[in-house]
Amino acid sequence: MLSKKIEEALNSQINAEMWSAYLYLSMASYCHASGKPGMGKWFEVQFKEEQDHAMILFKYVISRGGNVKLDAIKAVPTEWDSVMKVYEGALAHEQKVTSMINDLCALASQENDYATSSMLKWFIDEQVEEEETAQNIIDNLKMIGDNGYGLYMLDKELGARTYTQAAPLAGE
């Protein structure tokens, strides 16, 4: 059984993951409108991954006898000055999510909730990957600069990304 503190914190994280999904869908729209369909597709996959993250937490709360309470999703940005700004925003957002996951881990430790600590290990590893990926794309964009062919090639590369269901949800 989850403590009330843990249940409330996990519900807050579910809402944050849904907001993240909404943010990435907005970023996908911006990239498509900017003539970068590959980058748009990359963010569409990111959108699906964030929905998976919310579902992992959703299923966990239910499995521990808790109640999921969904809040309204606040509006997300819809405009950026460039695709570089989009990816910088994605990195900053992932860093914020990492901090939120770290806070959840600290709370689970304070509450002696070893099951929740164990479940959150997957999220810790996921956040390392999320931040590294965003930083690598930013590094590539910096290297490319205004080179149209380089942007075209990066757009093609990012467009090849495919969605893979998150491991904790595999087979569902």
Contact map, one row per residue, 1 for C-alpha under 8 A:
1110000000000000000000000000000000000000000000000000000000000001110000000000000000000000000000000000000000000000000000000000000000000000000000000000000000000000000000000000
1111011000000000000000000000000000000000000000000000000000001001110000000000000000000000000000000000000000000000100000000000000000000000000000000000000000000000000000000000
1111111000000000000000000000000000000000000000000000000000000000000000000000000000000000000000000000000000000010000000000000000000000000000000000000000000000000000000000000
0111111100000000000000000000000000000000000000000000000000000000000000000000000000000000000000000000000000000000000000000000000000000000000000000000000000000000000000000000
0011111110000000000000000000000000000000000000000000000000000000000000000000000000000000000000000000000000000000000000000000000000000000000000000000000000000000000000000000
0111111111000000000000000000000000000000000000000000000000000000000000000000000000000000000000000000000100110010000000000000000000000000000000000000000000000000000000000000
0111111111100000000000000000000000000000000000000000000000001000011000000000000000000000000000000000000000000000000000000000000000000000000000000000000000000000000000000000
0001111111110000000000000000000000000000000000000000000000000000000000000000000000000000000000000000000000000000000000000000000000000000000000000000000000000000000000000000
0000111111111000000000000000000000000000000000000000000000000000000000000000000000000000000000000000000100000000000000000000000000000000000000000000000000000000000000000000
0000011111111100000000000000000000000000000000000000000010001000000000000000000000000000000000000000000100000000000000000000000000000000000000000000000000000000000000000000
0000001111111110000000000000000000000000000000000000000001000000000111000000000000000000000000000000000000000000000000000000000000000000000000000000000000000000000000000000
0000000111111111000000000000000000000000000000000000000000000000000000000000000000000000000000000000000000000000000000000000000000000000000000000000000000000000000000000000
0000000011111111100000000000000000000000000000000000010010000000000000000000000000000000000000000001000000000000000000000000000000000000000000000000000000000000000000000000
0000000001111111110000000000000000000000000000000000111011000000000001000000000000000000000000000000000000000000000000000000000000000000000000000000000000000000000000000000
0000000000111111111000000000000000000000000000000000010000000000000001111000000000000000000000000000000000000000000000000000000000000000000000000000000000000000000000000000
0000000000011111111100000000000000000000000000000000000000000000000000000000000000000000000000000000000000000000000000000000000000000000000000000000000000000000000000000000
0000000000001111111110000000000000000000000000000110110000000000000000000000000000000000000000000000000000000000000000000000000000000000000000000000000000000000000000000000
0000000000000111111111000000000000000000000000000110010000000000000000001000000000000000000000000000000000000000000000000000000000000000000000000000000000000000000000000000
0000000000000011111111100000000000000000000000000000000000000000000000001101000000000000000000000000000000000000000000000000000000000000000000000000000000000000000000000000
0000000000000001111111110000000000000000000000100100000000000000000000000000000000000000000000000000000000000000000000000000000000000000000000000000000000000000000000000000
0000000000000000111111111000000000000000000001111110000000000000000000000000000000000000000000000000000000000000000000000000000000000000000000000000000000000000000000000000
0000000000000000011111111100000000000000000000100000000000000000000000000001000000000000000000000000000000000000000000000000000000000000000000000000000000000000000000000000
0000000000000000001111111110000000000000000000100000000000000000000000000001100000000000000000000000000000000000000000000000000000000000000000000000000000000000000000000000
0000000000000000000111111111000000000000001101100000000000000000000000000000000000000000010000000000000000000000000000000000000000000000000000000000000000000000000000000000
0000000000000000000011111111100000000000001100100000000000000000000000000000000000000000000000000000000000000000000000000000000000000000000000000000000000000000000000000000
0000000000000000000001111111110000000000000000000000000000000000000000000001110000000000000000000000000000000000000000000000000000000000000000000000000000000000000000000000
0000000000000000000000111111111000000001001000000000000000000000000000000000010000000100000000000000000000000000000000000000000000000000000000000000000000000000000000000000
0000000000000000000000011111111100000011111100000000000000000000000000000000000000000000000000000000000000000000000000000000000000000000000000000000000000000000000000000000
0000000000000000000000001111111110000001000000000000000000000000000000000000000000000000000000000000000000000000000000000000000000000000000000000000000000000000000000000000
0000000000000000000000000111111111000001000000000000000000000000000000000000011100000000000000000000000000000000000000000000000000000000000000000000000000000000000000000000
0000000000000000000000000011111111111011000000000000000000000000000000000000000000100000000000000000000000000000000000000000000000000000000000000000000000000000000000000000
0000000000000000000000000001111111111011000000000000000000000000000000000000000000000000000000000000000000000000000000000000000000000000000000000000000000000000000000000000
0000000000000000000000000000111111110000000000000000000000000000000000000000000000000000000000000000000000000000000000000000000000000000000000000000000000000000000000000000
0000000000000000000000000000011111110000000000000000000000000000000000000000000000000000000000000000000000000000000000000000000000000000000000000000000000000000000000000000
0000000000000000000000000000001111111000000000000000000000000000000000000000000000000000000000000000000000000000000000000000000000000000000000000000000000000000000000000000
0000000000000000000000000000001111111111000000000000000000000000000000000000000000000000000000000000000000000000000000000000000000000000000000000000000000100000000000000000
0000000000000000000000000000001100111111100000000000000000000000000000000000000000000000000000000000000000000000000000000000000000000000000000000000000000100010000000000000
0000000000000000000000000000000000011111110000000000000000000000000000000000000000000000000000000000000000000000000000000000000000000000000000000000000000111111000000000000
0000000000000000000000000001001100011111111000000000000000000000000000000000000000000000000000000000000000000000000000000000000000000000000000000000000000100110000000000000
0000000000000000000000000011111100011111111100000000000000000000000000000000000000000000000000000000000000000000000000000000000000000000000000000000000000000010000000000000
0000000000000000000000000001000000001111111110000000000000000000000000000000000000000000000000000000000000000000000000000000000000000000000000000000000000000110100000000000
0000000000000000000000000001000000000111111111000000000000000000000000000000000000000000000000000000000000000000000000000000000000000000000000000000000000000111100000000000
0000000000000000000000011011000000000011111111100000000000000000000000000000000000000000000000000000000000000000000000000000000000000000000000000000000000000000000000000000
0000000000000000000000011001000000000001111111110000000000000000000000000000000000000000000000000000000000000000000000000000000000000000000000000000000000000000000000000000
0000000000000000000000000000000000000000111111111000000000000000000000000000000000000000000000000000000000000000000000000000000000000000000000000000000000000000111000000000
0000000000000000000010010000000000000000011111111100000000000000000000000000000000000000000000000000000000000000000000000000000000000000000000000000000000000000000000000000
0000000000000000000111111000000000000000001111111110000000000000000000000000000000000000000000000000000000000000000000000000000000000000000000000000000000000000000000000000
0000000000000000000010000000000000000000000111111111000000000000000000000000000000000000000000000000000000000000000000000000000000000000000000000000000000000000001000000000
0000000000000000000010000000000000000000000011111111100000000000000000000000000000000000000000000000000000000000000000000000000000000000000000000000000000000000001011000000
0000000000000000110110000000000000000000000001111111110000000000000000000000000000000000000000000000000000000000000000000000000000000000000000000000000000000000000000000000
0000000000000000110010000000000000000000000000111111111000000000000000000000000000000000000000000000000000000000000000000000000000000000000000000000000000000000000000000000
0000000000000000000000000000000000000000000000011111111100000000000000000000000000000000000000000000000000000000000000000000000000000000000000000000000000000000000011001000
0000000000000100100000000000000000000000000000001111111110000000000000000000000000000000000000000000000000000000000000000000000000000000000000000000000000000000000001000000
0000000000001110110000000000000000000000000000000111111111000000000000000000000000000000000000000000000000000000000000000000000000000000000000000000000000000000000000000000
0000000000000100000000000000000000000000000000000011111111100000000000000000000000000000000000000000000000000000000000000000000000000000000000000000000000000000000000000000
0000000000000000000000000000000000000000000000000001111111110000000000000000000000000000000000000000000000000000000000000000000000000000000000000000000000000000000000011000
0000000001001100000000000000000000000000000000000000111111111000000000000000000000000000000000000000000000000000000000000000000000000000000000000000000000000000000000000000
0000000000100100000000000000000000000000000000000000011111111100000100000000000000000000000000000000000000000000000000000000000000000000000000000000000000000000000000000000
0000000000000000000000000000000000000000000000000000001111111110000000000000000000000000000000000000000000000000000000000000000000000000000000000000000000000000000000000000
0000000000000000000000000000000000000000000000000000000111111111000000000000000000000000000000000000000000000000000000000000000000000000000000000000000000000000000000000000
0100001001000000000000000000000000000000000000000000000011111111111100000000000000000000000000000000000000000000000000000000000000000000000000000000000000000000000000000000
0000000000000000000000000000000000000000000000000000000001111111111100000000000000000000000000000000000000000000000000000000000000000000000000000000000000000000000000000000
0000000000000000000000000000000000000000000000000000000000111111110000000000000000000000000000000000000000000000000000000000000000000000000000000000000000000000000000000000
1100000000000000000000000000000000000000000000000000000000011111110000000000000000000000000000000000000000000000000000000000000000000000000000000000000000000000000000000000
1100000000000000000000000000000000000000000000000000000000001111111000000000000000000000000000000000000000000000000000000000000000000000000000000000000000000000000000000000
1100001000000000000000000000000000000000000000000000000000001111111100000000000000000000000000000000000000000000000000000000000000000000000000000000000000000000000000000000
0000001000000000000000000000000000000000000000000000000000001100111110000000000000000000000000000000000000000000000000000000000000000000000000000000000000000000000000000000
0000000000100000000000000000000000000000000000000000000001001100011111000000000000000000000000000000000000000000000000000000000000000000000000000000000000000000000000000000
0000000000100000000000000000000000000000000000000000000000000000001111100000000000000000000000000000000000000000000000000000000000000000000000000000000000000000000000000000
0000000000100110000000000000000000000000000000000000000000000000000111110000000000000000000000000000000000000000000000000000000000000000000000000000000000000000000000000000
0000000000000010000000000000000000000000000000000000000000000000000011111000000000000000000000000000000000000000000000000000000000000000000000000000000000000000000000000000
0000000000000010000000000000000000000000000000000000000000000000000001111100000000000000000000000000000000000000000000000000000000000000000000000000000000000000000000000000
0000000000000010011000000000000000000000000000000000000000000000000000111110000000000000000000000000000000000000000000000000000000000000000000000000000000000000000000000000
0000000000000000001000000000000000000000000000000000000000000000000000011111000000000000000000000000000000000000000000000000000000000000000000000000000000000000000000000000
0000000000000000000000000000000000000000000000000000000000000000000000001111100000000000000000000000000000000000000000000000000000000000000000000000000000000000000000000000
0000000000000000001001100100000000000000000000000000000000000000000000000111110000000000000000000000000000000000000000000000000000000000000000000000000000000000000000000000
0000000000000000000000100100000000000000000000000000000000000000000000000011111100000000000000000000000000000000000000000000000000000000000000000000000000000000000000000000
0000000000000000000000000110010000000000000000000000000000000000000000000001111100000000000000000000000000000000000000000000000000000000000000000000000000000000000000000000
0000000000000000000000000000010000000000000000000000000000000000000000000000111110000000000000000000000000000000000000000000000000000000000000000000000000000000000000000000
0000000000000000000000000000010000000000000000000000000000000000000000000000111111101100000000000000000000000000000000000000000000000000000000000000000000000000000000000000
0000000000000000000000000000000000000000000000000000000000000000000000000000001111101100000000000000000000000000000000000000000000000000000000000000000000000000000000000000
0000000000000000000000000000000000000000000000000000000000000000000000000000000111111100000000000000000000000000000000000000000000000000000000000000000000000000000000000000
0000000000000000000000000000001000000000000000000000000000000000000000000000000111111110000000000000000000000000000000000000000000000000000000000000000000000000000000000000
0000000000000000000000000000000000000000000000000000000000000000000000000000000001111111000000000000000000000000000000000000000000000000010010000000000000000000000000000000
0000000000000000000000000000000000000000000000000000000000000000000000000000000111111111100000000000000000000000000000000000000000000000000000000000000000000000000000000000
0000000000000000000000000010000000000000000000000000000000000000000000000000000111111111110000000000000000000000000000000000000000000000000000000000000000000000000000000000
0000000000000000000000000000000000000000000000000000000000000000000000000000000000111111111000000000000000000000000000000000000000000100110000000000000000000000000000000000
0000000000000000000000000000000000000000000000000000000000000000000000000000000000011111111100000000000000000000000000000000000000000100010000000000000000000000000000000000
0000000000000000000000000000000000000000000000000000000000000000000000000000000000001111111110000000000000000000000000000000000000000000000000000000000000000000000000000000
0000000000000000000000010000000000000000000000000000000000000000000000000000000000000111111111000000000000000000000000000000000000000100000000000000000000000000000000000000
0000000000000000000000000000000000000000000000000000000000000000000000000000000000000011111111100000000000000000000000000000000000100110000000000000000000000000000000000000
0000000000000000000000000000000000000000000000000000000000000000000000000000000000000001111111110000000000000000000000000000000000000000000000000000000000000000000000000000
0000000000000000000000000000000000000000000000000000000000000000000000000000000000000000111111111000000000000000000000000000000000000000000000000000000000000000000000000000
0000000000000000000000000000000000000000000000000000000000000000000000000000000000000000011111111100000000000000000000000000001001100000000000000000000000000000000000000000
0000000000000000000000000000000000000000000000000000000000000000000000000000000000000000001111111110000000000000000000000000001000100000000000000000000000000000000000000000
0000000000000000000000000000000000000000000000000000000000000000000000000000000000000000000111111111000000000000000000000000000000000000000000000000000000000000000000000000
0000000000000000000000000000000000000000000000000000000000000000000000000000000000000000000011111111100000000000000000000000001000000000000000000000000000000000000000000000
0000000000000000000000000000000000000000000000000000000000000000000000000000000000000000000001111111110000000000000000000001001000000000000000000000000000000000000000000000
0000000000000000000000000000000000000000000000000000000000000000000000000000000000000000000000111111111000000000000000000000000000000000000000000000000000000000000000000000
0000000000001000000000000000000000000000000000000000000000000000000000000000000000000000000000011111111100000000000000000000000000000000000000000000000000000000000000000000
0000000000000000000000000000000000000000000000000000000000000000000000000000000000000000000000001111111110000000000000010011000000000000000000000000000000000000000000000000
0000000000000000000000000000000000000000000000000000000000000000000000000000000000000000000000000111111111000000000000000001000000000000000000000000000000000000000000000000
0000000000000000000000000000000000000000000000000000000000000000000000000000000000000000000000000011111111100000000000000000000000000000000000000000000000000000000000000000
0000010011000000000000000000000000000000000000000000000000000000000000000000000000000000000000000001111111110000000000010000000000000000000000000000000000000000000000000000
0000000000000000000000000000000000000000000000000000000000000000000000000000000000000000000000000000111111111000000110010000000000000000000000000000000000000000000000000000
0000000000000000000000000000000000000000000000000000000000000000000000000000000000000000000000000000011111111100000000000000000000000000000000000000000000000000000000000000
0000010000000000000000000000000000000000000000000000000000000000000000000000000000000000000000000000001111111110000000000000000000000000000000000000000000000000000000000000
0000010000000000000000000000000000000000000000000000000000000000000000000000000000000000000000000000000111111111110110000000000000000000000000000000000000000000000000000000
0000000000000000000000000000000000000000000000000000000000000000000000000000000000000000000000000000000011111111110010000000000000000000000000000000000000000000000000000000
0000000000000000000000000000000000000000000000000000000000000000000000000000000000000000000000000000000001111111100000000000000000000000000000000000000000000000000000000000
0010010000000000000000000000000000000000000000000000000000000000000000000000000000000000000000000000000000111111100000000000000000000000000000000000000000000000000000000000
0000000000000000000000000000000000000000000000000000000000000000000000000000000000000000000000000000000000011111110000000000000000000000000000000000000000000000000000000000
0100000000000000000000000000000000000000000000000000000000000000000000000000000000000000000000000000000000011111111110000000000000000000000000000000000000000000000000000000
0000000000000000000000000000000000000000000000000000000000000000000000000000000000000000000000000000000000011001111111000000000000000000000000000000000000000000000000000000
0000000000000000000000000000000000000000000000000000000000000000000000000000000000000000000000000000000000000000111111100000000000000000000000000000000000000000000000000000
0000000000000000000000000000000000000000000000000000000000000000000000000000000000000000000000000000000010010000111111110000000000000000000000000000000000000000000000000000
0000000000000000000000000000000000000000000000000000000000000000000000000000000000000000000000000000000010011000111111111000000000000000000000000000000000000000000000000000
0000000000000000000000000000000000000000000000000000000000000000000000000000000000000000000000000000000000000000011111111100000000000000000000000000000000000000000000000000
0000000000000000000000000000000000000000000000000000000000000000000000000000000000000000000000000000000000000000001111111110000000000000000000000000000000000000000000000000
0000000000000000000000000000000000000000000000000000000000000000000000000000000000000000000000000000100110000000000111111111000000000000000000000000000000000000000000000000
0000000000000000000000000000000000000000000000000000000000000000000000000000000000000000000000000000000000000000000011111111100000000000000000000000000000000000000000000000
0000000000000000000000000000000000000000000000000000000000000000000000000000000000000000000000000000000000000000000001111111110000000000000000000000000000000000000000000000
0000000000000000000000000000000000000000000000000000000000000000000000000000000000000000000000000000100000000000000000111111111000000000000000000000000000000000000000000000
0000000000000000000000000000000000000000000000000000000000000000000000000000000000000000000000000100110000000000000000011111111100000000000000000000000000000000000000000000
0000000000000000000000000000000000000000000000000000000000000000000000000000000000000000000000000000000000000000000000001111111110000000000000000000000000000000000000000000
0000000000000000000000000000000000000000000000000000000000000000000000000000000000000000000000000000000000000000000000000111111111000000000000000000000000000000000000000000
0000000000000000000000000000000000000000000000000000000000000000000000000000000000000000000001101100000000000000000000000011111111100000000000000000000000000000000000000000
0000000000000000000000000000000000000000000000000000000000000000000000000000000000000000000000000000000000000000000000000001111111110000000000000000000000000000000000000000
0000000000000000000000000000000000000000000000000000000000000000000000000000000000000000000000000000000000000000000000000000111111111000000000000000000000000000000000000000
0000000000000000000000000000000000000000000000000000000000000000000000000000000000000000000001000000000000000000000000000000011111111100000000000000000000000000000000000000
0000000000000000000000000000000000000000000000000000000000000000000000000000000000000000001001100000000000000000000000000000001111111110000000000000000000000000000000000000
0000000000000000000000000000000000000000000000000000000000000000000000000000000000000000000000000000000000000000000000000000000111111111000000000000000000000000000000000000
0000000000000000000000000000000000000000000000000000000000000000000000000000000000000000000000000000000000000000000000000000000011111111100000000000000000000000000000000000
0000000000000000000000000000000000000000000000000000000000000000000000000000000000000011011000000000000000000000000000000000000001111111110000000000000000000000000000000000
0000000000000000000000000000000000000000000000000000000000000000000000000000000000000000001000000000000000000000000000000000000000111111111000000000000000000000000000000000
0000000000000000000000000000000000000000000000000000000000000000000000000000000000000000000000000000000000000000000000000000000000011111111100000000000000000000000000000000
0000000000000000000000000000000000000000000000000000000000000000000000000000000000000010000000000000000000000000000000000000000000001111111110000000000000000000000000000000
0000000000000000000000000000000000000000000000000000000000000000000000000000000000010011000000000000000000000000000000000000000000000111111111000000000000000000000000000000
0000000000000000000000000000000000000000000000000000000000000000000000000000000000000000000000000000000000000000000000000000000000000011111111100000000000000000000000000000
0000000000000000000000000000000000000000000000000000000000000000000000000000000000000000000000000000000000000000000000000000000000000001111111110000000001000000000000000000
0000000000000000000000000000000000000000000000000000000000000000000000000000000000010000000000000000000000000000000000000000000000000000111111111000001000000000000000000000
0000000000000000000000000000000000000000000000000000000000000000000000000000000000000000000000000000000000000000000000000000000000000000011111111000000000000000000000000000
0000000000000000000000000000000000000000000000000000000000000000000000000000000000000000000000000000000000000000000000000000000000000000001111111000000000000000000000000000
0000000000000000000000000000000000000000000000000000000000000000000000000000000000000000000000000000000000000000000000000000000000000000000111111110011000000000000000000000
0000000000000000000000000000000000000000000000000000000000000000000000000000000000000000000000000000000000000000000000000000000000000000000011111110000000000000000000000000
0000000000000000000000000000000000000000000000000000000000000000000000000000000000000000000000000000000000000000000000000000000000000000000000011111001000000000000000000000
0000000000000000000000000000000000000000000000000000000000000000000000000000000000000000000000000000000000000000000000000000000000000000000000011111111000000000000000000000
0000000000000000000000000000000000000000000000000000000000000000000000000000000000000000000000000000000000000000000000000000000000000000000000000111111100000000000000000000
0000000000000000000000000000000000000000000000000000000000000000000000000000000000000000000000000000000000000000000000000000000000000000000000000011111110000000000000000000
0000000000000000000000000000000000000000000000000000000000000000000000000000000000000000000000000000000000000000000000000000000000000000000000010011111111000000000000000000
0000000000000000000000000000000000000000000000000000000000000000000000000000000000000000000000000000000000000000000000000000000000000000000010010111111111100000000000000000
0000000000000000000000000000000000000000000000000000000000000000000000000000000000000000000000000000000000000000000000000000000000000000000000000001111111110000000000000000
0000000000000000000000000000000000000000000000000000000000000000000000000000000000000000000000000000000000000000000000000000000000000000000000000000111111111000000000000000
0000000000000000000000000000000000000000000000000000000000000000000000000000000000000000000000000000000000000000000000000000000000000000000100000000011111111100000000000000
0000000000000000000000000000000000011110000000000000000000000000000000000000000000000000000000000000000000000000000000000000000000000000000000000000001111111110000000000000
0000000000000000000000000000000000000100000000000000000000000000000000000000000000000000000000000000000000000000000000000000000000000000000000000000000111111111000000000000
0000000000000000000000000000000000000100000000000000000000000000000000000000000000000000000000000000000000000000000000000000000000000000000000000000000011111111100000000000
0000000000000000000000000000000000000110110000000000000000000000000000000000000000000000000000000000000000000000000000000000000000000000000000000000000001111111100000000000
0000000000000000000000000000000000001111110000000000000000000000000000000000000000000000000000000000000000000000000000000000000000000000000000000000000000111111100000000000
0000000000000000000000000000000000000100010000000000000000000000000000000000000000000000000000000000000000000000000000000000000000000000000000000000000000011111110000000000
0000000000000000000000000000000000000000110010000000000000000000000000000000000000000000000000000000000000000000000000000000000000000000000000000000000000001111111000000000
0000000000000000000000000000000000000000000010000000000000000000000000000000000000000000000000000000000000000000000000000000000000000000000000000000000000000001111100000000
0000000000000000000000000000000000000000000010011000000000000000000000000000000000000000000000000000000000000000000000000000000000000000000000000000000000000000111110000000
0000000000000000000000000000000000000000000000000000000000000000000000000000000000000000000000000000000000000000000000000000000000000000000000000000000000000000011111000000
0000000000000000000000000000000000000000000000001001000000000000000000000000000000000000000000000000000000000000000000000000000000000000000000000000000000000000001111101100
0000000000000000000000000000000000000000000000001001100000000000000000000000000000000000000000000000000000000000000000000000000000000000000000000000000000000000000111111100
0000000000000000000000000000000000000000000000000000000000000000000000000000000000000000000000000000000000000000000000000000000000000000000000000000000000000000000011111100
0000000000000000000000000000000000000000000000000000000100000000000000000000000000000000000000000000000000000000000000000000000000000000000000000000000000000000000001111100
0000000000000000000000000000000000000000000000000001000100000000000000000000000000000000000000000000000000000000000000000000000000000000000000000000000000000000000011111111
0000000000000000000000000000000000000000000000000000000000000000000000000000000000000000000000000000000000000000000000000000000000000000000000000000000000000000000011111111
0000000000000000000000000000000000000000000000000000000000000000000000000000000000000000000000000000000000000000000000000000000000000000000000000000000000000000000000001111
0000000000000000000000000000000000000000000000000000000000000000000000000000000000000000000000000000000000000000000000000000000000000000000000000000000000000000000000001111
